[in-house]
Amino acid sequence: MEPFKHLISRTVVMPAANIDTDQIIPARFLTTTTREGLGARLFADWRYDAEGRPRPDFVLNRPEADGCRILVAGRNFGCGSSREHAPWALTDYGFRAVISTEIADIFRNNSLKNGLLPVVVEPAVSDWLLAHPGSELSLDVATRTLTLPTGVAVEFPLEAFAQHCLLEGVDELGYLLARSADIAAYEAQA
Amino acid sequence: MSASSGTRAGARTLFEKVWDSHIVSPQSASAPAVLYVDLHLIHEVTSPQAFQVLRERGLPVRRPDRTLATMDHSTPTRAAATLGGTPVAIDSAARQVATLEKNCAEFGVELLSMSHAQRGIVHVIGPELGLSQPGQTIVCGDSHTSTHGAVGALAFGIGTTEVGHVFATQCLLQRRPRSLSIEVKGRLRPGVTAKDLILAIIGRIGVDGGTGHVIEYRGEAIRALGMEERMTVCNMSIEAGARAGMIAPDEVTYEYLAGRARAPHGVDWQRALERWRQLPSDPGARFDREVHLDAAQIEPMITYGTNPGMVIPISAQIPERPGDPAFQRALDYMGLSPGQPLKDQKVNVVFLGSCTNARLSDLRGAAALLRGRRIARGLTMLVVPGSQEVKRQAETEGLDRIFTEAGAEWRESGCSMCIGMNGDLVPRGEYSVSTSNRNFEGRQGAGARTLLASPLTAAACAVTGRVTDPRELLNT
């Protein structure tokens, strides 16, 4: 995994609460055996009509969404299934961070393992972000800080180990494999 | 008994006991705990990329003896397709199924393949085989792994990267979740089922009410549930955002597991029983949060919106939330209006199936209501047993004939119309009363409108072609 230290980007805003993984990547696109190429299917049923034409009113189809790497969403983003295809689709599309007042557990875990930064903020910060689409934000992993264009900086929660993995580009499997002796000892006594 | 009455030092919850006994190394400020996994269930959709990681890094599956594969999500449910020449009609799904076969052969993992007599939905076969046991840690790349918590296991869904971690190390890195006690007093009334209970719980605490928590369901109403009903309750824990749902093992659990193919036998069974009897939460054990419900107050429940928390008693009206655009958007998708009753809403499709409600007791309940009746003209009803074993048992009891004589389709086991990956889809704009677990937009097909309900309610709706309180048909 590439190290993730800092991100500066404008935002795309999707204010709906409870955006579930079936919206992020509909199940019919899960019959894949690789991780790549899912960005084209991201939010497929909101992004395209029944004939596959882009819906002009959907936020990702508007020109100002080009190049935005931060998604700001309503409460409880990523609820639903465990499909890692959801963060794969978001990162393949180009997103590197998701900001909400609440992010569903499994989606959050999956995101951290794919270099997609889950950022949980207080309602007041979220309200400001939802009201100011396209704002340029700065996210710093080392200081766990989100800085608004107003200069206001807020800290966001990020567990120390996850922070370390992001900053160093370390993957957790290496860490677990290094615990092989402990695991064998556990198996011997269990 | 209320969990808050006199918390006691050293008293532990069911969850804490299972968690503590699986710690390879404890969590610290700088690192999560290394948690050992007793049982790893896999399927075709969330495993291919994890096997690929093993291949790239030259790693074996550490404990193939603790790993079992089945195919369920993208598999067909028509007998001709299942048992005939080309098993999977959709090319990409066929590739996924073939990939699982190849991966299991290469890494020495046991696979219940398409023609296997024990194949079925992963969360149905685990308990059915006696593999899912009290006190275990169980994971699967599927959020409804919470189902297995019904036997007193700590069972939760994981992503594909974590599937790879478990393959390679039999462990996961985990921060300890918080605990939530949901205590249900009283008894469910006739015609009100475990599905109605869990829908009422989700309606009460919300689709994010359990986020960051492991739920323990407790109280008289939970103790009175059969094993399969407990699975229905735990299954939808994730629909409240919870990591897992658990129910303490008791005589119901032991009776269910005794004699099952892969449950312990003989002396091992006696030893296991001794261990399992230590698992229930100690008197005075402390939970981080507590919620209380009265089972007697619960009606048959049905959803009206696009998440499982948008749920009402079947005779109630859809709430009004002026000034809430997300609420209005959900109702627009559903083609419904605030304030309208859902009762008598026209229904096009009824789906009886899924890891929530496709076990034998679910099929028996629906069949009892359908016996001697016909489904409404123009309505499609799919009955998809949870496993091939459930299918066989149902056929032995003649349930299949009750369904087909009523005009329903009787299929092979699989996830089918719950997730719509295999071509079993609800047409755009049509209303489906479904015994599954998610009513998200497009879940059962692009533009499909899903109303989640119990098997009894689904059967009643199938008979009338309209949203119907099953008690009206049960009483006649």
Interface residues (C-beta under 8 A of the other chain):
Chain A: P15 A16 A17 N18 D20 D22 Q23 P26 A27 R28 L30 T31 T32 T33 T34 R35 D45 A50 G74 R75 N76 C79 G80 S81 S82 R83 E84 P87 E102 A104 D105 I106 N109 N110 K113 N114 E159 A160 F161 H164 E172 L173 Y175 L176 L177 R179 S180 D182 I183 Y186 E187 A190
Chain B: V24 S25 A29 S30 A31 P32 V34 Y36 V45 T46 P48 Q49 Q52 V53 R57 L59 R62 H73 S74 I90 S92 A93 R95 Q96 T99 G141 D142 S143 T145 G157 I158 G159 T160 T161 E162 G164 H165 A168 T169 Q170 C171 L173 R175 P177 V207 D208 T211 G212 I238 G241 R243 N307 G309 A326 R329 I419 G420 M421 R428 R438 F440 E441 G442 R443 A446 G447
